[in-house]
Amino acid sequence: MNESNAQEPTTFQNDKWYAQQRAAMVLDQIERPSDGRTAITNKKVLAAMYEVPRHWFVPKEYAHAAYHDGPLPIGHGQTISQPYIVAIMTELLHPQLTHTVLEVGTGSGYQAAVLSQLVQQIYTIEIVAPLGEEAAQTLSERGYDNVEVRVGDGYLGWQEQAPFDGIIVTAAPDHIPQPLIDQLRTGGRMVIPVGPSGGIQELLVLTKQKDGSIRETEMMAVRFVPLTRDND
């Protein structure tokens, strides 16, 4: 089905229609992109992107567009990331079923839901209270029992649950937060966009070495909403 020509289905068709849209999203945007983007090859990541209904995590007025190739507004000046960005950040994290992961920037809860299929436990922080509360409710009602949501300043991490095998940051600071580096387990990975607010940022993968130093790898140019602080 051509996504650009798709119409929102009637109620009795919803599940099948959304499943078709989700399958097309995974195949055309993520597994076999035709626009030069790097294909996602991790089969578990591809399966998670198919298993999690993205339309659960967008406002109802955008549900029909949930599987289109782009971000969508979720209120309060925030967005749900483009499906491809969710997939590549998930793949870059190298998630394992034994891992405990911290997410900074819960948003609608979609990234946490995808990761919940791939790791043991997720702790996710959202600074915008209404978004965090709504995401917590959606995740709980939809059965994502290995996700815990906190409303707070994600720059500071979640010290009580550290260290983390992986940290994923879904909003862009202008520098790498030291508390997140400190809370990353030796050998752990952090996937984070870093750069100026309103400009082009760089998606980085940071790996913590045995001596505590950080190996930094630049992956691609991205554009995220800025990481906000309690004192902003």
DAFEN-V773063 format. One record per backbone hydrogen bond with DSSP energy under -0.5 kcal/mol. NH is the residue of the N-H (numbers start at 0). CO is the residue of the C=O. Records with the same first field share a line. If there is no record, write none. Layout:
BEGIN
NH->CO / CO
END
This chain:
BEGIN
2->0
4->1
5->1 / 2
12->9
13->9 / 10
16->12
17->13
18->14
19->15
20->16
21->17
22->18
23->19
24->20
25->21
26->22
27->23
28->24
29->24 / 25
30->25
31->26
39->29
40->38
42->40
45->41
46->42
47->43
48->44
49->45
50->46
51->47
52->50
53->51
55->52
56->53
57->54
61->58
62->59
64->61
65->62
67->64
69->67
71->79
73->77
74->77
77->74
79->71
84->81
85->81
86->82
87->83
88->84
89->85
90->86
91->87
92->88
93->89 / 90
94->89
98->95
100->120
101->165
102->122
103->167
104->102 / 124
105->124
108->105
112->108
113->109
114->110
115->111
116->112 / 113
117->114
118->114
119->95 / 98
120->98
121->145
122->100
123->147
124->102
125->149
128->126
131->127
132->128
133->129
134->130
135->131
136->132
137->133
138->134
139->135
140->136
141->137
142->139
143->138
144->142
146->143
147->121
149->123
151->125 / 149
153->151
155->152
156->153
160->157
161->157 / 158
162->182
163->182
164->99
165->99
166->188
167->101
168->190
169->103 / 167
171->224
172->170 / 192
176->174
179->176
180->176
181->177
182->178
183->180
184->163
186->207
187->184
188->164
189->205
190->166
191->189 / 203
192->168
193->201
194->172
198->195
200->221
201->193
202->219
203->191 / 201
204->216
205->189
206->214
207->187
208->206 / 212
211->208
214->206
215->213
216->204
218->202
219->202
221->200
226->171
227->225
231->228
END
